[in-house]
Amino acid sequence: MTEDKNNHEKLKELSTDLGFSLFGVADIAEIKHEFNLAKVSVEKFSRGIVLGKRLLDAVIEEIVDRPTALYFHHYRQLNFFLDRGAFLVASKIQELGFQALPIPASQITDWKKQQSHVSHKKVGYLAGLGWIGRNNLLVNPDLGSRARLVTILTDMPLATDNPLDLDCGSCRACIGVCPAKAIHENVADFDHWLCFDKLKEFRNSGVVGQHICGVCIKACPGFNR
């Protein structure tokens, strides 16, 4: 087994032991120009490790047409889990003599453009964990959009996973239920502004303390379940 493959398997095993549901490694060369990071970080790292954790179905099923207080709590707990796990994996990489930069699971740098330091879903796509669906989220064949992601950038030699040659196909479950009417037939036509306006409305209602929804996540449970 080559060093790159061996490192991949070691980190995957560690991630599974920590309780993660998804693990993938991406070659990030083609999306580095999109990163909102210091130039030294952009140049230093060549791999993106994406870790994912499945949401609890019972929490998601409580959602009807807007986020719930239970979902808000679940969302925050998941982010804590993701950030803690990414820190532990990054620390292990550093112990092995390489550099690693964990990117927070939910630290938005520009709410209007809905951008963070790194797009977890784009790295996840390149890491073979799913595709970008009509709902503008990563869709995994087994979990749908019912997973949250976190990314670790590293210079560790790692074998990469391949993007999946899949898409939403004939599934349009998220289009009709979107409370913002932001989701359309063509993935490229997703309306970020309508989505953001609805997220602000939910936040200002006092039910949740962040810009979250969850309706399209509920509508996308995956193809293999």
C-alpha positions, 0 to 999 in steps of 0.5 A: 500500500502506498503512503498516500493510500495508507494515510487515507485509510488511517484517517478514515479509521480515526474519523469512523472511531470518532463517530463520523458518518462520511469521510472523503479526500479531495484534490482542491486545486480547482477551487483554491481561488474561491477560498477566503483564506490567507494566501499562505494557506491557499498555497500550502495545502493540496488536499481537503478532507471532508467529514460528515455527520448524519442528522437525526431523522426524528428531529428533522421529521418535526419540521413542517414549513419552517425550522423548529427550536429542536432543530436549532438546538440539534444544528448547534450540537452538530456544529460542535461535534463537527468542529471538535472532531475536525480539531482532533483529526487535524491534531493527529495530522500535525502529530504525524509531521504535517500541517492541517487547518480545520475550517469551522462547520458553520462560520459564515464570512458573508451572510448575503452571499452565504459564503464561508472560508471554504465551501464544504459542499464543493470540497465534499463533491470533489471528495466523492461524497455526493453532488450539488442538488437542486436545493443547493446542498450536497446530496449523498446517495445514502443520506440525502442532504441529512448530513452536515459537513466540516473540512480540514485542509492539509499538506499530508500526502493523501490518496484522493476520492473521485467525484460521483457521476450522479445527480438528482435525476427525476427527484424534485421533492425539494422544489414544491416544499421550499418556503422561499420558492428559491429552488428550481428545476435547473441547479444553476437557477437556485435563488440565493437572495430569496433563500436568504430573505426567508432565513432572515424572516425565520431568524427574526421570528425568534424561533431560531437564533441563526439563519437556518431552515431545514425544510429542503433537508427534510425533503431529501432523505437520499435514494438508498433509504 
